[in-house]
């Protein structure tokens, strides 16, 4: 595995390889704003510093909070049925 260069721009495929996550997961993270990226020509481009931020301990806390919010929202919607 290569090192992540903070000043390099990566595609979603390269980011998936670095983070070892599925295509669906990276799309969810992009839509939720957990991964900040720019769209160029209809495709996302992610800075290396953003990938490094994700593998930091603080990112784990944000991911857990995001998951808990999603879980509560889904639970409320189900209760209304």
Residue frames as a rotation matrix with the C-alpha (Angstrom) as fourth column:
UNK 1
0.580 0.815 0.000 0.00
0.815 -0.580 0.000 0.00
0.000 0.000 -1.000 0.00
UNK 2
-0.251 -0.638 0.728 1.27
0.597 -0.694 -0.402 3.47
0.762 0.334 0.555 -0.91
UNK 3
-0.613 0.011 -0.790 1.46
0.680 -0.502 -0.534 6.35
-0.403 -0.865 0.300 1.52
UNK 4
0.476 0.821 0.314 -1.20
0.879 -0.458 -0.133 9.02
0.035 0.339 -0.940 1.29
UNK 5
-0.711 -0.671 0.212 0.20
0.681 -0.732 -0.034 12.35
0.178 0.120 0.977 0.13
UNK 6
-0.217 0.699 -0.682 -1.79
0.660 -0.410 -0.630 15.19
-0.719 -0.586 -0.372 1.77
UNK 7
-0.259 0.067 -0.963 -1.41
-0.396 -0.917 0.043 17.48
-0.881 0.392 0.264 -1.27
UNK 8
-0.994 -0.084 -0.077 -2.39
-0.106 0.437 0.893 14.93
-0.042 0.895 -0.443 -3.91
UNK 9
-0.154 0.981 -0.120 -5.87
-0.955 -0.179 -0.235 14.58
-0.252 0.078 0.964 -5.41
UNK 10
-0.928 -0.134 0.347 -7.40
-0.113 0.990 0.081 11.08
-0.355 0.036 -0.934 -5.39
UNK 11
-0.457 0.811 -0.365 -10.35
-0.527 0.084 0.846 9.50
0.717 0.579 0.389 -7.17
UNK 12
0.339 0.659 0.671 -13.07
-0.941 0.227 0.253 7.67
0.014 -0.717 0.697 -5.27
UNK 13
0.844 -0.069 -0.532 -11.59
-0.069 0.969 -0.236 4.35
0.532 0.236 0.814 -6.43
UNK 14
-0.185 -0.981 -0.061 -8.17
0.111 0.041 -0.993 5.23
0.976 -0.191 0.101 -5.00
UNK 15
-0.377 0.122 0.918 -9.76
-0.836 -0.471 -0.281 6.49
0.398 -0.874 0.280 -1.78
UNK 16
0.730 0.682 0.045 -11.71
-0.654 0.677 0.338 3.23
0.200 -0.276 0.940 -1.45
UNK 17
0.503 -0.622 -0.599 -8.48
0.239 0.767 -0.596 1.26
0.830 0.157 0.535 -1.78
UNK 18
-0.521 -0.734 0.435 -6.75
-0.195 -0.394 -0.898 3.36
0.831 -0.553 0.062 0.89
UNK 19
-0.361 0.473 0.804 -9.69
-0.925 -0.290 -0.245 3.22
0.117 -0.832 0.542 3.30
UNK 20
-0.976 -0.012 -0.217 -10.63
-0.028 0.997 0.071 -0.38
0.215 0.075 -0.974 2.44
UNK 21
-0.419 0.908 0.005 -14.33
-0.164 -0.070 -0.984 0.38
-0.893 -0.414 0.178 2.16
UNK 22
-0.255 0.417 0.873 -16.95
0.838 0.546 -0.016 -0.52
-0.483 0.727 -0.488 -0.43
UNK 23
-0.806 0.018 0.591 -18.19
0.433 -0.663 0.611 1.70
0.403 0.749 0.527 -3.24
UNK 24
0.208 0.975 0.080 -21.55
0.538 -0.182 0.823 2.07
0.817 -0.128 -0.563 -1.53
UNK 25
0.405 -0.112 -0.907 -19.93
0.891 -0.175 0.419 3.13
-0.206 -0.978 0.028 1.75
UNK 26
-0.682 -0.709 -0.180 -17.80
0.640 -0.698 0.322 5.81
-0.354 0.105 0.930 0.13
UNK 27
-0.544 0.575 0.611 -20.89
0.358 -0.499 0.789 7.16
0.759 0.648 0.066 -1.66
UNK 28
0.507 0.744 -0.435 -22.78
0.702 -0.063 0.709 7.30
0.500 -0.665 -0.555 1.65
UNK 29
0.043 -0.588 -0.808 -19.88
0.871 -0.374 0.318 9.12
-0.489 -0.717 0.496 3.30
UNK 30
-0.863 -0.354 0.360 -19.71
0.499 -0.711 0.495 11.63
0.081 0.607 0.791 0.45
UNK 31
-0.170 0.897 0.408 -23.45
0.367 -0.326 0.871 12.32
0.915 0.298 -0.274 0.56
UNK 32
0.629 0.412 -0.659 -23.46
0.733 -0.031 0.679 12.63
0.260 -0.911 -0.322 4.36
UNK 33
0.738 -0.398 0.545 -20.53
-0.306 -0.917 -0.256 15.04
0.601 0.022 -0.799 4.25
UNK 34
0.875 -0.464 0.140 -18.25
0.071 0.408 0.910 12.77
-0.480 -0.786 0.390 6.25
UNK 35
-0.181 -0.896 0.406 -15.80
0.812 0.096 0.575 12.94
-0.555 0.434 0.710 3.36
UNK 36
0.471 0.269 -0.840 -15.35
-0.141 -0.917 -0.373 16.36
-0.871 0.294 -0.394 1.81
UNK 37
-0.378 -0.549 0.746 -14.75
0.676 0.387 0.627 16.28
-0.632 0.741 0.225 -1.93
UNK 38
-0.250 0.268 -0.930 -15.15
-0.567 -0.819 -0.084 18.33
-0.785 0.507 0.357 -5.08
UNK 39
0.420 0.437 0.795 -16.96
0.443 0.666 -0.600 17.17
-0.792 0.604 0.086 -8.16
UNK 40
-0.273 -0.550 -0.789 -14.95
-0.599 -0.545 0.587 17.56
-0.753 0.633 -0.181 -11.36
UNK 41
-0.625 0.058 -0.779 -16.48
-0.739 0.279 0.614 16.41
0.253 0.958 -0.131 -14.62
UNK 42
0.371 0.897 -0.239 -19.22
-0.701 0.440 0.561 14.50
0.608 -0.041 0.793 -12.80
UNK 43
0.405 -0.303 -0.862 -16.76
0.476 0.876 -0.084 12.58
0.781 -0.376 0.499 -10.61
UNK 44
0.998 -0.031 0.048 -15.60
-0.057 -0.462 0.885 13.22
-0.005 -0.887 -0.463 -7.07
UNK 45
0.141 -0.990 -0.008 -12.00
0.213 0.038 -0.976 14.21
0.967 0.136 0.216 -6.34
UNK 46
0.961 0.184 -0.208 -10.74
0.213 -0.010 0.977 13.87
0.178 -0.983 -0.049 -2.78
UNK 47
0.377 -0.856 0.353 -7.69
-0.674 -0.515 -0.530 15.57
0.635 -0.038 -0.771 -1.32
UNK 48
-0.095 -0.545 -0.833 -5.13
0.238 0.800 -0.550 13.41
0.967 -0.251 0.054 0.46
UNK 49
-0.890 -0.244 0.384 -5.40
-0.267 -0.404 -0.875 15.48
0.369 -0.882 0.295 3.63
UNK 50
0.015 0.975 0.222 -9.10
-0.970 -0.040 0.238 14.56
0.241 -0.219 0.946 3.73
UNK 51
0.499 0.088 -0.862 -8.21
-0.125 0.992 0.029 10.85
0.858 0.093 0.506 3.66
UNK 52
-0.568 -0.772 -0.286 -5.66
0.258 0.163 -0.952 11.37
0.782 -0.614 0.107 6.42
UNK 53
-0.618 0.431 0.658 -8.30
-0.748 -0.580 -0.323 13.16
0.242 -0.692 0.680 8.49
UNK 54
0.396 0.864 -0.311 -10.59
-0.740 0.501 0.450 10.15
0.544 0.052 0.837 8.11
UNK 55
0.298 -0.330 -0.896 -8.10
0.287 0.926 -0.245 7.70
0.910 -0.184 0.371 9.55
UNK 56
-0.690 -0.505 0.519 -7.60
-0.293 -0.460 -0.838 9.87
0.662 -0.730 0.169 12.63
UNK 57
-0.832 0.341 -0.437 -9.29
0.553 0.565 -0.612 8.98
0.039 -0.751 -0.659 15.95
UNK 58
-0.675 0.608 -0.418 -11.64
-0.281 -0.736 -0.616 11.96
-0.683 -0.298 0.667 15.76
UNK 59
-0.578 0.448 -0.682 -13.12
-0.751 0.033 0.659 10.56
0.318 0.893 0.318 12.56
UNK 60
-0.771 0.280 -0.572 -14.23
0.341 0.940 0.000 7.47
0.538 -0.195 -0.820 14.43
UNK 61
-0.711 0.511 -0.483 -16.23
0.387 -0.289 -0.876 9.60
-0.587 -0.809 0.008 16.86
UNK 62
-0.536 0.506 -0.676 -17.89
-0.711 -0.702 0.038 11.48
-0.456 0.501 0.736 13.98
UNK 63
-0.677 0.254 -0.690 -18.74
-0.420 0.637 0.647 8.22
0.604 0.728 -0.325 12.22
UNK 64
-0.785 0.392 -0.480 -20.34
0.606 0.647 -0.462 6.80
0.130 -0.654 -0.746 15.36
UNK 65
-0.603 0.560 -0.568 -22.37
0.023 -0.700 -0.714 9.98
-0.797 -0.443 0.410 15.88
UNK 66
-0.577 0.363 -0.731 -23.49
-0.816 -0.293 0.498 9.96
-0.033 0.884 0.466 12.25
UNK 67
-0.748 0.269 -0.607 -24.56
0.038 0.930 0.365 6.32
0.663 0.249 -0.706 12.55
UNK 68
-0.747 0.464 -0.476 -26.46
0.600 0.161 -0.784 7.00
-0.287 -0.871 -0.399 15.79
UNK 69
-0.569 0.537 -0.624 -28.30
-0.454 -0.837 -0.306 9.95
-0.686 0.109 0.719 14.21
UNK 70
-0.601 0.302 -0.740 -29.24
-0.691 0.270 0.671 7.83
0.402 0.914 0.046 11.21
UNK 71
-0.809 0.253 -0.531 -30.42
0.381 0.913 -0.146 5.03
0.448 -0.321 -0.834 13.50
UNK 72
-0.687 0.563 -0.460 -32.62
0.304 -0.352 -0.885 7.39
-0.660 -0.748 0.071 15.56
UNK 73
-0.527 0.463 -0.713 -34.10
-0.755 -0.640 0.143 8.92
-0.390 0.614 0.686 12.42
UNK 74
-0.656 0.250 -0.712 -34.93
-0.378 0.707 0.597 5.49
0.653 0.661 -0.369 10.97
UNK 75
-0.837 0.323 -0.442 -36.42
0.543 0.595 -0.593 4.37
0.072 -0.736 -0.673 14.28
UNK 76
-0.608 0.619 -0.497 -38.73
-0.134 -0.697 -0.705 7.40
-0.782 -0.362 0.507 14.42
UNK 77
-0.503 0.396 -0.768 -39.87
-0.863 -0.182 0.472 6.85
0.047 0.900 0.434 10.86
UNK 78
-0.742 0.187 -0.644 -40.63
0.037 0.970 0.239 3.18
0.670 0.153 -0.727 11.58
UNK 79
-0.831 0.424 -0.359 -42.58
0.431 0.084 -0.899 4.08
-0.351 -0.902 -0.252 14.73
UNK 80
-0.565 0.627 -0.537 -44.88
-0.609 -0.756 -0.242 6.33
-0.557 0.190 0.809 12.67
UNK 81
-0.681 0.323 -0.657 -45.94
-0.452 0.521 0.724 3.41
0.576 0.790 -0.209 10.50
